[in-house]
Amino acid sequence: MNDKDPSIFQMIRAQFLIGIVIPLSIGTLTAISISGSFHLPGFLFVLLVGLGLHMATNVYNDIYDTKQGADQKMNERRNYYSGGSGILLQKPYLMAKMYLLARLGLILSFFAMIGLLFFIDHNLWLSMIVIYAISAFLSKYYTAAPIQFGYRGFGEVLVWLSFGPIAIALAGLSQNMMIQGIFYAVMPATGLSTLTILWVGQMVDLPDDRVAGKLGLVARIGTKRAYYGYFIIQLLLMCNILYLAFFVFTAGWPLLIALVPFVLLPRIWSILKEHHAHSERLTQITKLNSSVYILFSFLFVLGMWLTLL
């Protein structure tokens, strides 16, 4: 066993913070497409809000999944893309430090939100405060008792909301703009893409989740239906991009580059179809699925930027 304590970056799972940067970037680019201007202070402050909230969420998830038994020490399926970090299983004495990091994430996000209020219209303050309060609440109680949204079958909806509509709305407000038509058209995509990571992760972690009573949609509908569920999520995501490219943005054809990573989907679908009931064999697609997510995310941002040129 490695006796060296993990770094703070490992404890907050910093590699996954890109998950909030992408929707905030997409929301900001959407606002620019409407107003034709970029509000740099607003973007920087909302970025700090999002990073602080996501940091708190990552750490709280590790804490409560460990305490409640969803993360198991003997889980051989744990890898870089599913099963949590496993830090507290190996080094339980770090629990107090993990709590501190989660709370620091919330403090960072709170003061960034207060700072953001000085750069947006007073008429937007209530919307910003309400959205922030909901996000901060979910960062802990997605997994924490007594609410445990992720254990009661609401996790998938909340992940979609957090990384889709909520993040896009925060970005729009940070650009001093009321949420309007184009924002609603953009909102589903980033939430759906993030949901694919959770969905496959649940299929891999299903045995331990069931033991701990963490019953997300995958556990509730069964792995065979979950295979079709994954197909539907990706299909909806592709349809959203096509809709944006052809019906929402003028000259939106650059957005089509975001569809390039989907050439990998047939490989993922074939593995899911064959091994959906054997979680230990699904670990091979977690990296592949994450690659689709990462490539899609960056190409989506690039496509939005090219659309504005």
Phi, psi and chi 1 to 4 in degrees:
 res  aa     phi    psi   chi1   chi2   chi3   chi4
   1 MET       -  139.3 -179.1 -179.8  -66.1      -
   2 ASN   -75.3  119.9 -174.6    1.5      -      -
   3 ASP   -83.3  -10.4  -68.2  -32.4      -      -
   4 LYS   -74.0  131.7 -176.1  179.2  178.4 -179.0
   5 ASP   -68.9  146.0  -76.6  -10.8      -      -
   6 PRO   -67.6  154.9   25.1  -34.2      -      -
   7 SER   -74.7  166.2   67.4      -      -      -
   8 ILE   -60.5  -37.5  -70.1  177.1      -      -
   9 PHE   -61.4  -37.4  -69.4  104.2      -      -
  10 GLN   -70.4  -37.2  -69.5  173.3  -51.7      -
  11 MET   -70.1  -32.3  -64.7  175.3   74.9      -
  12 ILE   -93.8    2.2   66.6  173.5      -      -
  13 ARG    50.8   58.0  -70.3 -169.8  -80.4  172.4
  14 ALA   -59.7  -27.3      -      -      -      -
  15 GLN   -63.7  -21.5   70.2  -86.9   19.5      -
  16 PHE   -93.5   -3.6  -63.8  115.4      -      -
  17 LEU   -66.5  -17.5  -64.3 -178.9      -      -
  18 ILE   -59.3  -22.3 -168.1   66.3      -      -
  19 GLY   -59.9  -29.5      -      -      -      -
  20 ILE   -94.8  -25.6 -165.7   60.0      -      -
  21 VAL   -64.5  -38.3  174.6      -      -      -
  22 ILE   -62.6  -54.6  -63.9  -60.1      -      -
  23 PRO   -64.1  -34.4   18.1  -30.3      -      -
  24 LEU   -65.1  -36.5  -68.2  177.1      -      -
  25 SER   -68.1  -43.1  -61.3      -      -      -
  26 ILE   -63.6  -42.6  -67.6  -65.3      -      -
  27 GLY   -63.3  -39.5      -      -      -      -
  28 THR   -65.8  -44.1  -60.1      -      -      -
  29 LEU   -64.4  -33.8  -70.5  168.9      -      -
  30 THR   -63.4  -43.8  -57.8      -      -      -
  31 ALA   -62.1  -40.6      -      -      -      -
  32 ILE   -63.4  -37.2  -65.9  171.6      -      -
  33 SER   -63.5  -25.1   73.6      -      -      -
  34 ILE   -88.5  -47.5  -62.1  170.1      -      -
  35 SER   -92.1  -25.3   67.1      -      -      -
  36 GLY    79.3    8.1      -      -      -      -
  37 SER  -133.9  158.2   62.0      -      -      -
  38 PHE  -121.6  126.9  173.2   54.0      -      -
  39 HIS  -103.4   94.1 -173.4   42.6      -      -
  40 LEU   -61.1  -48.0  179.4   59.8      -      -
  41 PRO   -57.5  -39.9  -25.0   35.2      -      -
  42 GLY   -61.4  -42.6      -      -      -      -
  43 PHE   -65.4  -43.3  176.9   72.2      -      -
  44 LEU   -64.9  -41.9  -65.9  177.7      -      -
  45 PHE   -69.0  -41.6  -87.0  106.8      -      -
  46 VAL   -69.2  -29.2   82.7      -      -      -
  47 LEU   -64.1  -41.5 -166.6   60.4      -      -
  48 LEU   -66.3  -38.3  -70.2  175.5      -      -
  49 VAL   -59.1  -50.1  171.4      -      -      -
  50 GLY   -64.8  -42.9      -      -      -      -
  51 LEU   -65.5  -40.7  -71.0  173.1      -      -
  52 GLY   -63.4  -43.8      -      -      -      -
  53 LEU   -66.3  -41.6  -72.6  170.2      -      -
  54 HIS   -68.4  -38.7 -161.4  179.9      -      -
  55 MET   -59.2  -47.0  168.6 -178.4  161.2      -
  56 ALA   -61.6  -41.6      -      -      -      -
  57 THR   -62.4  -46.5  -59.2      -      -      -
  58 ASN   -58.2  -46.3  -75.6  -11.5      -      -
  59 VAL   -72.0  -43.2  179.6      -      -      -
  60 TYR   -61.1  -38.8  -85.6  132.9      -      -
  61 ASN   -60.4  -43.4  -76.7   -4.5      -      -
  62 ASP   -62.9  -44.6  -99.1    8.0      -      -
  63 ILE   -60.3  -53.8  -70.5  170.9      -      -
  64 TYR   -79.9  -29.5  -70.1  106.1      -      -
  65 ASP   -66.9  -32.7  -83.2  -13.4      -      -
  66 THR   -71.8  -47.7  -59.2      -      -      -
  67 LYS   -64.5  -32.1  -68.0  179.6   68.8  173.7
  68 GLN   -97.8    2.1  -67.5  159.0  178.3      -
  69 GLY    90.3    4.0      -      -      -      -
  70 ALA   -73.5  -29.4      -      -      -      -
  71 ASP   -98.3  115.9  -72.3  -10.0      -      -
  72 GLN  -105.4  140.4  -63.5  -71.7  -25.7      -
  73 LYS   -62.4  -33.7 -170.6  169.5 -175.0  177.3
  74 MET   -94.2   16.9  -61.2  -52.6  -66.3      -
  75 ASN   -73.0  100.1 -179.6    2.8      -      -
  76 GLU   -75.5   -9.2  -62.9  177.9   -5.0      -
  77 ARG   -83.9  -12.5  -61.9  175.3  -59.9  -79.6
  78 ARG   -59.6  134.6  175.0  174.6  -71.4  107.6
  79 ASN  -149.7 -172.3   57.7   68.5      -      -
  80 TYR   -59.4  -24.3 -165.9   69.6      -      -
  81 TYR  -112.1   -5.5  -56.3   97.0      -      -
  82 SER  -153.7  165.0   77.6      -      -      -
  83 GLY    86.1    5.4      -      -      -      -
  84 GLY    75.4  175.6      -      -      -      -
  85 SER   -75.1  -29.4   70.3      -      -      -
  86 GLY    76.6    4.7      -      -      -      -
  87 ILE   -61.5  -45.3  -73.5  173.1      -      -
  88 LEU   -73.0  -19.7  -70.4  173.8      -      -
  89 LEU   -72.8  -36.6  -65.8  173.1      -      -
  90 GLN   -84.5  -34.2  -63.7 -179.7    7.2      -
  91 LYS  -134.3   72.8  -57.6  177.7 -175.3  -64.3
  92 PRO   -61.8  -21.1   19.0  -31.0      -      -
  93 TYR   -67.4   -9.9   59.6   85.8      -      -
  94 LEU   -85.7    3.7  -68.4  175.8      -      -
  95 MET   -56.1  -46.4 -178.5   69.8   76.1      -
  96 ALA   -62.2  -38.9      -      -      -      -
  97 LYS   -67.7  -36.1 -171.9  173.4 -177.7 -179.8
  98 MET   -66.2  -42.3  -67.7  -75.9  -84.2      -
  99 TYR   -59.7  -42.0  -89.8  114.8      -      -
 100 LEU   -61.3  -43.5  176.0   61.5      -      -
 101 LEU   -64.4  -40.7  -73.2  172.8      -      -
 102 ALA   -62.1  -43.2      -      -      -      -
 103 ARG   -69.8  -35.7  -70.0  160.5 -177.0  162.0
 104 LEU   -63.9  -35.6  -73.5  175.4      -      -
 105 GLY   -61.7  -43.3      -      -      -      -
 106 LEU   -66.2  -39.4  -70.2  178.6      -      -
 107 ILE   -64.5  -44.9  -68.7  170.6      -      -
 108 LEU   -57.1  -47.9  168.8   64.1      -      -
 109 SER   -65.1  -36.5   66.9      -      -      -
 110 PHE   -65.7  -49.4  174.7   76.8      -      -
 111 PHE   -69.3  -31.0  -78.0  105.6      -      -
 112 ALA   -66.3  -38.5      -      -      -      -
 113 MET   -64.9  -42.0 -174.0  -88.2  -64.6      -
 114 ILE   -61.0  -43.6  -64.1  -61.8      -      -
 115 GLY   -61.5  -38.4      -      -      -      -
 116 LEU   -63.7  -33.5 -176.0   54.8      -      -
 117 LEU   -59.4  -28.7  -65.0 -179.9      -      -
 118 PHE   -73.5  -10.7  -71.4   96.4      -      -
 119 PHE  -114.3    3.8  -67.9   95.1      -      -
 120 ILE  -124.6  161.7   62.9  175.4      -      -
 121 ASP   -62.5  144.4 -169.8  -83.9      -      -
 122 HIS   -58.6  -29.2  -71.5 -172.7      -      -
 123 ASN   -66.4  -16.6  -67.0  -32.1      -      -
 124 LEU   -97.3   -5.8  -56.8  178.1      -      -
 125 TRP   -60.6  -46.5  -79.2   18.9      -      -
 126 LEU   -61.4  -45.1  179.6   60.1      -      -
 127 SER   -59.5  -44.2  -63.3      -      -      -
 128 MET   -63.0  -45.5  175.5   62.4   71.5      -
 129 ILE   -65.8  -42.3  -67.9  169.9      -      -
 130 VAL   -64.5  -46.4  168.9      -      -      -
 131 ILE   -62.9  -42.1  -68.8  174.7      -      -
 132 TYR   -62.5  -44.8  171.5   77.9      -      -
 133 ALA   -61.4  -42.0      -      -      -      -
 134 ILE   -62.5  -43.9  -68.2  171.6      -      -
 135 SER   -64.7  -42.6  -59.3      -      -      -
 136 ALA   -64.6  -39.6      -      -      -      -
 137 PHE   -62.3  -45.2  179.5   79.7      -      -
 138 LEU   -68.6  -28.3  -67.5  177.5      -      -
 139 SER   -58.9  -33.7   70.4      -      -      -
 140 LYS   -95.6  -47.9  178.7  175.5 -178.5  178.5
 141 TYR   -87.7    6.6  -70.6  103.7      -      -
 142 TYR   -60.0  -38.4  177.7   82.4      -      -
 143 THR  -117.2  -25.1   49.3      -      -      -
 144 ALA   -75.7  143.8      -      -      -      -
 145 ALA   -70.6  153.1      -      -      -      -
 146 PRO   -91.3   -0.9   34.2  -36.5      -      -
 147 ILE   -86.2  -53.1  -60.6  176.3      -      -
 148 GLN    50.2   58.2  -64.2  177.7  -58.3      -
 149 PHE   -53.7  -42.6  -73.3  115.0      -      -
 150 GLY   -67.0  -18.1      -      -      -      -
 151 TYR   -92.0  -10.8  -74.4   64.7      -      -
 152 ARG  -114.5   13.9  -57.4 -179.8 -171.0  -84.2
 153 GLY    88.8    8.0      -      -      -      -
 154 PHE  -102.7   -5.1  -60.9  105.3      -      -
 155 GLY   -59.9  -41.9      -      -      -      -
 156 GLU   -63.9  -43.2  -67.0   77.3    6.2      -
 157 VAL   -63.8  -41.2  173.9      -      -      -
 158 LEU   -71.2  -35.2  -66.3  177.5      -      -
 159 VAL   -64.0  -43.9  163.9      -      -      -
 160 TRP   -60.4  -45.3  175.1   76.3      -      -
 161 LEU   -63.1  -44.4  -78.8  172.0      -      -
 162 SER   -66.3  -42.7  -62.7      -      -      -
 163 PHE   -97.0   -1.0  -68.1   91.0      -      -
 164 GLY  -113.4  -99.7      -      -      -      -
 165 PRO   -54.6  -44.3  -29.1   36.9      -      -
 166 ILE   -66.3  -47.3  -71.6  177.4      -      -
 167 ALA   -65.0  -42.2      -      -      -      -
 168 ILE   -63.7  -41.5  -61.6  -65.1      -      -
 169 ALA   -63.4  -43.4      -      -      -      -
 170 LEU   -58.9  -43.5  -81.5  174.6      -      -
 171 ALA   -63.4  -42.7      -      -      -      -
 172 GLY   -62.6  -44.3      -      -      -      -
 173 LEU   -63.5  -36.6  -66.8  171.1      -      -
 174 SER   -66.0  -21.7   75.1      -      -      -
 175 GLN   -92.8   17.0  -66.0  -61.3  -58.5      -
 176 ASN    62.7   43.3 -148.7   30.6      -      -
 177 MET  -135.5  133.3 -175.7  172.3  -65.0      -
 178 MET   -67.6  146.2  -70.3  -68.4  -67.7      -
 179 ILE   -70.6  130.5  -54.8  -53.4      -      -
 180 GLN  -141.5 -173.5   50.2 -171.0  -78.1      -
 181 GLY   -43.2  -54.5      -      -      -      -
 182 ILE   -62.3  -36.0  -64.7  179.6      -      -
 183 PHE   -57.9  -43.3  -75.7  102.9      -      -
 184 TYR   -63.9  -34.1  -64.8  116.9      -      -
 185 ALA   -70.3  -31.1      -      -      -      -
 186 VAL   -83.8  -28.4  172.0      -      -      -
 187 MET   -53.5  -40.8  -78.4  178.1  174.9      -
 188 PRO   -65.2  -34.3  -22.3   33.7      -      -
 189 ALA   -60.9  -52.6      -      -      -      -
 190 THR   -67.6  -31.3   51.3      -      -      -
 191 GLY   -67.8  -41.0      -      -      -      -
 192 LEU   -65.2  -42.2  -71.6  169.1      -      -
 193 SER   -64.5  -39.8   63.5      -      -      -
 194 THR   -67.5  -35.5  -53.7      -      -      -
 195 LEU   -61.6  -30.8 -177.7   54.9      -      -
 196 THR   -62.7  -33.6   63.3      -      -      -
 197 ILE   -67.3  -47.1  -60.0  -63.6      -      -
 198 LEU   -61.5  -42.0  175.4   66.1      -      -
 199 TRP   -61.4  -50.3 -161.3  -94.5      -      -
 200 VAL   -67.8  -38.4  170.5      -      -      -
 201 GLY   -59.5  -38.1      -      -      -      -
 202 GLN   -67.0  -36.3  -76.8 -168.8   -5.1      -
 203 MET   -65.9  -36.4  -64.8 -176.0   75.5      -
 204 VAL   -71.9  -40.8  173.9      -      -      -
 205 ASP   -89.1    4.6  -62.1  -25.5      -      -
 206 LEU   -53.2  -45.1 -173.9   55.6      -      -
 207 PRO   -58.0  -47.4  -26.2   37.0      -      -
 208 ASP   -70.2  -37.3  -67.0  -30.3      -      -
 209 ASP   -61.8  -40.5  -74.9   -9.4      -      -
 210 ARG   -64.0  -41.9  -80.7  177.9  169.9  159.7
 211 VAL   -61.3  -38.9  169.9      -      -      -
 212 ALA   -84.2   -4.4      -      -      -      -
 213 GLY    78.8   18.4      -      -      -      -
 214 LYS   -88.4   90.8 -172.5  176.5 -176.9  179.0
 215 LEU  -107.0   84.9  -57.2  178.7      -      -
 216 GLY   -76.7 -172.8      -      -      -      -
 217 LEU   -63.8  -35.6  -76.2 -177.0      -      -
 218 VAL   -60.1  -45.3  169.3      -      -      -
 219 ALA   -66.1  -32.9      -      -      -      -
 220 ARG   -79.8  -33.7  -68.6  171.6 -173.8  -87.9
 221 ILE   -96.8  -14.9   67.7  176.5      -      -
 222 GLY    91.8  155.7      -      -      -      -
 223 THR   -70.0  -31.0   57.1      -      -      -
 224 LYS   -66.5  -45.6 -174.5  173.1 -177.1  178.1
 225 ARG   -67.4  -32.2  -69.3 -170.0 -177.9   95.0
 226 ALA   -63.4  -34.3      -      -      -      -
 227 TYR   -59.1  -47.6  156.0   71.2      -      -
 228 TYR   -67.9  -32.5  -67.8  106.3      -      -
 229 GLY   -61.2  -42.0      -      -      -      -
 230 TYR   -61.9  -42.3  178.2   84.9      -      -
 231 PHE   -59.8  -44.3  177.8   88.0      -      -
 232 ILE   -65.7  -42.2  -68.6  170.4      -      -
 233 ILE   -59.0  -47.0  -66.8  167.8      -      -
 234 GLN   -67.0  -36.2  -65.4  -74.0   19.7      -
 235 LEU   -64.4  -43.8 -179.3   61.3      -      -
 236 LEU   -61.9  -38.9  -70.3  172.8      -      -
 237 LEU   -63.0  -45.6  178.7   54.6      -      -
 238 MET   -63.5  -40.6  -72.0 -174.1  -79.7      -
 239 CYS   -63.7  -37.7  -71.2      -      -      -
 240 ASN   -62.3  -43.9 -165.6  178.4      -      -
 241 ILE   -64.2  -43.7  -63.9  -59.4      -      -
 242 LEU   -62.3  -39.8  -68.8  171.5      -      -
 243 TYR   -63.5  -44.3  177.0   67.2      -      -
 244 LEU   -63.6  -41.0  -66.2  174.7      -      -
 245 ALA   -68.6  -37.3      -      -      -      -
 246 PHE  -106.7  -19.7  -67.7  113.2      -      -
 247 PHE  -124.1  -14.7  -61.0  101.9      -      -
 248 VAL  -107.1  -54.2  175.6      -      -      -
 249 PHE   -96.2  135.2  -68.1  102.1      -      -
 250 THR   -68.4  131.7  -57.6      -      -      -
 251 ALA    54.3   47.1      -      -      -      -
 252 GLY   -86.5   12.0      -      -      -      -
 253 TRP   -58.4  -29.2   59.9  -93.9      -      -
 254 PRO   -58.8  -22.0  -27.4   38.1      -      -
 255 LEU   -64.7  -19.5  -73.9  168.2      -      -
 256 LEU   -64.7  -20.2  -63.6  176.8      -      -
 257 ILE   -64.8  -22.3   64.3  172.9      -      -
 258 ALA   -66.5  -16.2      -      -      -      -
 259 LEU   -84.3  -11.2  -61.8  177.7      -      -
 260 VAL   -55.8  -45.2  171.3      -      -      -
 261 PRO   -61.2  -17.0  -21.4   32.9      -      -
 262 PHE   -71.4   -4.3  -67.8  103.2      -      -
 263 VAL   -65.2  -18.2  -61.5      -      -      -
 264 LEU   -83.9  -11.1  -62.2  173.4      -      -
 265 LEU   -63.4  -39.8  -71.3 -177.3      -      -
 266 PRO   -55.0  -37.4  -29.0   37.2      -      -
 267 ARG   -64.2  -44.2  173.5   60.1  177.1  161.7
 268 ILE   -64.1  -45.9  -63.8  174.9      -      -
 269 TRP   -61.0  -39.1  -73.5  -29.3      -      -
 270 SER   -66.0  -38.9   65.5      -      -      -
 271 ILE   -68.4  -43.6  -63.8  173.6      -      -
 272 LEU   -62.1  -40.3  -77.2  177.2      -      -
 273 LYS   -65.2  -39.3 -175.5  175.5 -177.8  179.5
 274 GLU   -79.7  -35.9 -176.7  177.0   -0.7      -
 275 HIS  -121.2   21.0  -60.3  -60.3      -      -
 276 HIS   -57.4  -28.1   63.7   83.8      -      -
 277 ALA   -94.2    2.9      -      -      -      -
 278 HIS  -122.7   87.0  -54.8   94.8      -      -
 279 SER   -59.5  -32.5   60.0      -      -      -
 280 GLU   -65.8  -21.9   68.8  -79.3   -3.0      -
 281 ARG   -92.1   -6.8  -62.3 -173.7 -179.6 -179.0
 282 LEU   -87.7   -9.1  -65.8  179.8      -      -
 283 THR   -60.7  -25.6   54.5      -      -      -
 284 GLN   -66.2  -21.5   59.8 -174.9  -56.0      -
 285 ILE   -98.4   -6.6   69.6  165.7      -      -
 286 THR   -63.0  -41.9   54.6      -      -      -
 287 LYS   -67.9  -41.1 -175.8  175.2 -178.0  179.0
 288 LEU   -64.7  -43.7 -171.0   59.2      -      -
 289 ASN   -64.2  -40.3 -175.8   57.1      -      -
 290 SER   -66.0  -33.8  -64.2      -      -      -
 291 SER   -63.9  -41.1  -62.9      -      -      -
 292 VAL   -60.7  -45.3  172.6      -      -      -
 293 TYR   -60.4  -48.7  164.5   77.1      -      -
 294 ILE   -65.2  -46.4  -67.8  169.0      -      -
 295 LEU   -63.6  -43.9  -71.7  171.5      -      -
 296 PHE   -58.5  -45.7  165.7   81.0      -      -
 297 SER   -60.9  -48.7  -62.3      -      -      -
 298 PHE   -68.7  -37.2  -78.4  104.5      -      -
 299 LEU   -71.5  -30.8  -69.2  175.6      -      -
 300 PHE   -64.1  -46.5 -171.1   16.8      -      -
 301 VAL   -61.6  -45.2  172.2      -      -      -
 302 LEU   -61.2  -43.8  176.8   61.2      -      -
 303 GLY   -62.1  -40.5      -      -      -      -
 304 MET   -63.3  -43.4  -74.9  -73.5  -69.9      -
 305 TRP   -63.6  -43.8 -179.5   74.2      -      -
 306 LEU   -64.8  -33.2  -67.9  173.6      -      -
 307 THR   -62.8  -32.1  -62.5      -      -      -
 308 LEU   -77.9  -18.9  -61.0 -179.0      -      -
 309 LEU   -70.3      -  -65.8 -179.0      -      -
